[in-house]
Amino acid sequence: MNDLNSTPSIDPEDDNMNLQDDQPTATPLKKYVTIIGPKKDNKWVCNFGCKVEPYTGTYSRIRGHFLGRAPGQKAIGVMQCSKVTKDDKERMRKEEHDAQQLFARSSRKGVNVVVRPTTSIGTTKNDSRIVSDMFDMFSRGDVDGLIGRFFYGCGIPFNVARSPFFHDMVKGINEASRGYKPPSADKIRTSLLDKEKSKLDRHLAGIKDQWPTFGVSIVSDGWSNIKNQPIINVVAISGGRAMFLNGIDCSGDEKSGVFISELLFKAIENVGVYNVPCKLAGDIVMEKYPHIFWSGCMAHSLSLLMKDIATSHDPNLKFIMKLYGKVKDIVKYVRTHSMVLYIFRKFSALEVIQVKKTRFGHHYVVLERINRLKNHLISMVLSEEWDKIKCGSSSSKLQHEEIKRTILDSDFWEQLKFVLNFTKPIATMIRFCDSDKAVIGEVYQRMEDMLSSIEVILLDKPEILNVVRHILLQRWQKMNIPLHLLAYVLTPFYYSTTWLASSNPKGDQRRKPHVDPIVQHMYLDVVDRLLGNSIEAARARIQLSDFVSNTGIFARPQTIVDREIMPAVKWWSLHGASVPELSSLAVRVLSQSVNSSCAERVWSTYSFIHSVARNRMNADRAESLVYVHYNTRLLSRYRDDYEKAYKDWDSYVEDNLINFNLREIEDRDEAMATRHDDIGSSSLPNPPQATQEQNQHEGTTSQVNEGQLTSQATRTKQARHV
């Protein structure tokens, strides 16, 4: 115990004062104080006895207590020791200086570094190496600076630092043997990429094992890279999970129905012919595999329906084209004139957005946004700032005045409101279909309700209704495949008391799906086509009869109750054990995806990888890189720690590179302004929807979809959707 009333002398030969001499530390002055109480309290008393009461503070205050304020330090926050002598201070300064020299590049303050004791002859070779190693260490700030320089110099998105793989890499480097050298660029793009792809294949095996149970949708889409090379990708959807299979370089090949069908044949054989129960390529595929069904991308087909209405030259609809042209003029004028945009932002927190033509339903999105900005735009053109804007040429002045006249025209806003009103059901349906989730069982009924809603809205405009109905039915004939009808019949919710007690938008009482003559004729043909003329098909028809009439095992009270609350695939998995033929068929059909958005999202990855500033690689290497990148994200989304470790990283490619999906922008805008009705709202009772977690187990069926060929700037419209 130190006597606090006496002043100790600092004797280099004193064993008690040099207990740590053999173990250099970054905090050498701590040996001149005594820690009091728990370490976390940072309480200590001076061994020189300058004060009885303890001081509070970290090592910087201990240093200040003995040596005073350091250069650049505003205050030491503690009383300076009055008992320490000049010689004591000199010795302390030397100890502090030596420690700073030894630990200058180490950020681990207070951590003792053990050095081998020296012999009487001098330091050993090992001692020299250990001390040298200490001097070679980088401080944390230095390392952070090097990492930052790597990001800045290479133009790497900052969100990459959120990637769990980035942290795994740093951890691996820390734990690697001394002298580790990173792999070369050639090794990364060749052998290491091949190894990662093989490793990924093993992890994907678990998903592929579920394909026979849930079936597979094979989705295809086309694109041209920066070298104008046409590429067609193939994606397999099952269990709500879209897996990238491959991308084919089609340079030098005519992209005919026969050519595309051959690509689809290979994809079908790759996933397994009987894992695919599912206009030219589709017909060829169905001719070879009768149990496979053709289907177009529902979201894209509905978007084309919206375009047909917006660009119709029919005299009764021509006003919509003129209206859309005026809206585009407003958007362009506000966004391309910096002074106008500056004034506009004074009146509105929402932006005037320019939507890519590749965005599903982009006509509605543009019109709806301008309608929401009505009051802000009117305030802008009536402001003093608007009149003070200088227009250089006479044409600019005329345009300036024309924009003002349009915004102040009440007929313009009435027309806009009218068009939005009767096209809103289509926009609602687009948003519903633009998902990888298994919603095929709801498509037919929702399309019926969409048409009914439009008919009700246009009831007093028969000339417009007739044209719109004709356009809609033409598109529906291309979208409506027999498989949709079978899925509709197999959806349990449509036999529930809640559903049958409700009315459609016209006010008519709802009916069970199978009583519709058109539906009945077609869905039975689908059963025969899927199962063939077999005993299994006969059993399935008998079981189907019990299902639609609520008899047999389907008459149990809990089975009836669960129709209203359980997603379709879950319902069949729970209650279909006694009817294996029908249950297996229902799970496969109801697990199908109805759009090809997942295939289009692959192009954001291709665009990211094929950037001129980043990589110049052949098609095979690009395909392998896309395969690893896309499917690594797929696997990460189904990890238990996804929300904690992977979600932030998983967002950046989709947020920054996908041009046709602006939902997140819309969500951010909504947070900045007054809430408005969402275009996806509906007052109709809807079947229970599976969550993302539930959809992990509710796969998608076997449908082959070929979206249209695309380029980075525009998408070439083609009629083939396989």
Secondary structure, 3 states (H helix, E strand, C coil): CCCCCCCCCCCCCCHHHHCCCCCCCCCHHHHHEEEECCHHHCEEEECCCCCCCCEECCHHHHHHHHHCCCCCCCCCCCCCCCCCCHHHHHHHHHHHHHHHHHCCCCCCCCCCCCCCCCCCCCCCHHHHHHHHHHHHCCCHHHHHHHHHHHHHHHCCCHHHHHCHHHHHHHHHHHHCCCCCCCCCHHHHHCHHHHHHHHHHHHHHHHHHCCHHHHCCEEEEEEEECCCCCEEEEEEEEECCEEEEEEEEECCCCCCCHHHHHHHHHHHHHHHCHHHCCCCCHHHHHHHHCCCCEECCCHHHHHHHHHHHHHCCCCCCCHHHHHHHHHHHHHHHHHHHCHHHHHHHHHHCCCCCCCCCCCCCCHHHHHHHHHHHCHHHHHHHHCCHHHHHCCCCCHHHHHHHHHHHHHHCCHHHHHHHHHHHHHHHHHHHHHHHHCCCCCCHHHHHHHHHHHHHHHHHHCCCCHHHHHHHHHHHHHHHHHHCCHHHHHHHHCCHHHHCHHHHCCECCCCCECCCHHHCHHHHHHHHHHHHHHHCCCHHHHHHHHHHHHHHHCCHHHHCHHHHHHHHHCCHHHHHHHHCCCCHHHHHHHHHHHCCCCCCHHHHHHHHHHHHHCCCCCCCCCHHHHHHHHHHHHHHHHHHCCCCCHHHHHCCHHHHHHHHHCCCCCHHHHHHHHHHCCCCCCCCCCCCCCCCCCCHHHHCCCCCCCEEEECCCECCCCECCCCCCC
